[in-house]
Amino acid sequence: MTTLTLISKPDCHLCDVAREIVDVVVAELPENDVEVEEVSILDDAALYDAWWEKIPVVLIDDRLHAHWRLDAARLRDALAAASTGPAPDTTPAPEEDPA
């Protein structure tokens, strides 16, 4: 399951817009594909220090996806990529030295 974290704060217009985009995009996906959690910078001093100038912030599996403005199409693509997991390793195994 992919985790999407929205870092926001109350009374933030851009946060409200980002929340709406997240809700719409996640609703299009199969149930239980994405777990959405929202955290406020006002409840966590470390989050405040890290993100106060950039909210809203969207993390996908704890990696920065976007801040300030969220694009629905880009979010859709990122969540689709996250749900398929990492690409399989196609690097051939090294051959053993017969010596």
N, C-alpha and C positions, 0 to 999 in steps of 0.2 A: 504494500500500500504506500502511496505517495503522501507525504505530509506537506501541506501548504500552510505557511505561517504568515499572517498579516499583522504587522507591527504598526500600531496606530495610537491615537489618543482621542478622547471625547471632543466634540465640537470642532472637528477637523473636516472641512468640506472635501478635500482630496481623499481623505480616508473613507468618507461616505461613498464617493464615486468608486474607489477601488473595491470596497466591500460589495457593491452592486455588481461590478464586473466579475469578481470572484464567484458570487452566488450564481450568476447566469452561466458562466463557463462550467463550473462544477456540476450544475444541474443537468448539463448536456451529457455528462459522462456516466458510465455505469455506476450504479450504487456501490459504495464502499471502495471505489478506486482511489479517492482522494480524501484524506482526513484534513479538515480545515480547523485551524486554531487561530484565535485572535488574541493578541496580547497588547496591553497598553504600556507605553513608555512611562506613564505616570505611576505604574505599579512596580517598576523595576529600575533601580538606579543605574544598573549597568546598561540596560537597553536604552535608557534616556541618554546616557553619555555617548553611546555608540551611534544612535540614530536620530536624535532630536531635530537635526536640520534636514533630514531626508524623508520623514514620514509622508505618506505611507510607504512602508517597505514590505515587499513580498519575498519570502524565502521559499524555495522548493527544496525539500529534503535538506534543510539547513544551509542551502547555498543561495546567495543573492540572485534574485531574478529581476527585480525592478524596484525603483524608488521614485517618489514624486508622482509620476504618471504611469498608469498601467494600461497596456494595450491588450484587448481581448484576444485578438488573433495570435499574438505572440505568446500569451499565456496558454492558449489552447495547444499550440505547438509544443511548448515546453512540458506541459502536463502529459501530452501524448508520448513524448520522448521519455519522460521519467517513468511512465507506466510500462513501457516496453523493456525497461532496464538497460543496463549497459550492453553495448554491442558485444557479441561473443568474440573471444580472442582467436584470431585466425592466424596468429604467428605460428609457423611450424616449430615443432619441438626440436631442440638442437640434437644433432646426431652424436651418438657416442663415439669417442675415439677408440678404434679397435686395438690400439697399442697397449 
